[in-house]
Amino acid sequence: MPKAGDRAPDFSNPDADMNIVELSQYRGKILVLYFYVRDDTPGCTAEAIEFSELEDDFARLGASVLGVSRDDCIKHGEFRDKHGISVRLLADKEQTTCAAYGVLQDREVDGKMRKTVVRSTFVIDKQGIIRHALYGVSSRGHAAEVLQLVKELK
């Protein structure tokens, strides 16, 4: 599991419009990379809306926000359009980015062990170093907490 002070693992994932997004595109900027369970669930929807509502505040601080889940590009597009989500959503169908960031865990669901995503957020500085690694976060109010962490980096 990556922690504060570690170099952020590289990633390359398509967004809702099937454009490839890579960590290297954010060198020289602060990046907020948040992982969520699934599109269109109550907690994940609230979290995405809150990050979207604060996107201009993040941008004023020189920060970009990306959401990552195991949903595909089409589902991301539908989710984005349905709820007016403005932050970019990345598809991680192969779970390589989720694995690299240590956000997958085995959990019993309906009597079977399944890999699930632990809601997590990483604040990555301009040099690609993780400044904050937050695992098991609550969806509501989280975007505002992360915005405060970004302000403290300035």
Buried (B, 14 or more C-beta within 10 A) or exposed (E): EBEEEBEBBEBEBBBBEEEEBEBEEBEEBBBBBBBBBBBEBEBBBBBBBBBBBBBEBBEEBEBBBBBBBBBBBEBBBBBBEEBEBBBBBBBBEEEEBBEBBBBBEEEEEEEEEEEBBBBBBBBBBBEBEBBBBBBEBEBEEBBEBBBEBBEEBE
